[in-house]
Amino acid sequence: MLNTETNTPAMEARILRAVNTQLVNPARSYVEFSAVFEHGQWWITHLPSGAQWSVCDASGPNGFDFEQVTLGSEE
């Protein structure tokens, strides 16, 4: 089973830590992101703008990559 197919609180925390290092920039805050497990995979939403990313398994230090699927209102 892939990490992104694992629906546990520990995996959610791990994904949000990866968001903190890969998606957060000076214009965004870590607390402005939510992670939701839906349709067998994890999704990230930037709450103020509505931008969304699908979470993908990847090699590297964080173990995840993020594919943006929806542009937010601020982007």
Residue pairs with C-beta under 8 A, 6 or more apart in sequence:
2 57
3 11
3 14
3 57
3 63
3 64
4 41
4 42
4 55
4 56
4 57
4 64
5 40
5 41
7 37
11 42
12 35
12 37
12 42
14 63
14 64
15 35
15 42
15 44
15 55
15 64
16 30
16 33
16 35
17 62
18 62
18 63
18 64
18 66
19 30
19 33
19 35
19 44
19 66
20 30
21 62
22 62
22 64
22 65
22 66
23 33
23 44
23 46
23 53
23 66
24 30
24 33
27 74
28 46
32 46
32 47
32 48
33 44
33 45
33 46
33 47
34 44
34 45
34 47
35 42
35 43
35 44
35 55
36 42
36 43
36 45
37 43
41 54
41 55
42 54
42 55
43 52
43 53
43 54
43 55
44 52
44 53
44 54
44 55
44 66
45 51
45 52
46 52
46 72
48 72
48 74
49 72
49 73
49 74
49 75
50 70
50 72
50 73
51 68
51 70
51 71
51 72
51 74
51 75
52 68
52 69
52 70
52 72
53 66
53 67
53 68
53 69
54 66
54 67
54 69
55 64
55 65
55 66
56 64
56 65
56 66
56 67
57 63
57 64
57 65
58 64
58 65
